[in-house]
Amino acid sequence: MATWNSRGLRGSTLEELINRTNEQYREKGLALIQKIPTPITPVRMDKENRHITLAYFEQRSTVDYIGAVQGIPVCFDAKECCFDTFPLMNIHSHQVEFMKEFEKQGGVAFFLIFFSAEDLFYYLPLRDLLVFWERREAGGRKSFRREELDPSFYL
């Protein structure tokens, strides 16, 4: 089974924090945001402990969360990074395309990035990510540094 430090459960503490926060928002009537599960097909089960030990993804996931904040549709993906440099390979093109389409429909799409070494949360709007994304597509850096981020979007 995967451990907390393994790649498979990386970010699970961040996910738990976001889920608790979203539950509080729901209870206070501020927002309704749901975690979107990634569909998997179990291949092997540990029958004694009732755990899935091997599975494959049925389809690509789009975003981690989707919902509405005071009537405004939102979708976002949560990412965790332990360095000052965030690799764009952690974001997939199908996620970016989904978010672009979501915003065309009047929604707000963003990434919530947790820089774990500094214990900092950052709100990265899709429009800001696209600057880094397009730079990469043009042959530039395949990552962005914290110094490149707008300091007013730290949470």
URWOLIN-V213400 format. One record per pair of residues at least 24 apart in sequence whose C-alpha atoms are under 8 Angstrom apart, sorted by the first residue. I is the first residue (numbers start at 0). GAP is how many residues later the second one is. Records with the same first field share a line. If there is no record, write none. Layout:
# URWOLIN-V213400
I: GAP  GAP
This chain:
# URWOLIN-V213400
0: 52
9: 70
10: 68  69
13: 64  66  100
14: 63
29: 39  40
30: 36  37  38  39
31: 35  36  37
32: 32  33  34  35  36
33: 31  32  33
34: 29  30  31
35: 27  28  29  30
36: 27
59: 34
60: 34
61: 32  33  36
62: 32
71: 35  36
72: 33  34  35
73: 33  34  35
74: 24  27  32  33  34  35
75: 33  34  35  36
76: 33  34  35
77: 33  34  35  36
78: 32  33  34  35
79: 33  34  35  36
80: 32  33  34  35  36
81: 33  34  35
82: 32  33  34
83: 31  61  62
84: 58  59  60  61
85: 57  58  59  60
86: 55  56  57
87: 45  54  55  56
88: 53  54
95: 30
98: 27
99: 26
119: 34  35
120: 33  34
121: 31  32  33
122: 30  31  32
123: 29
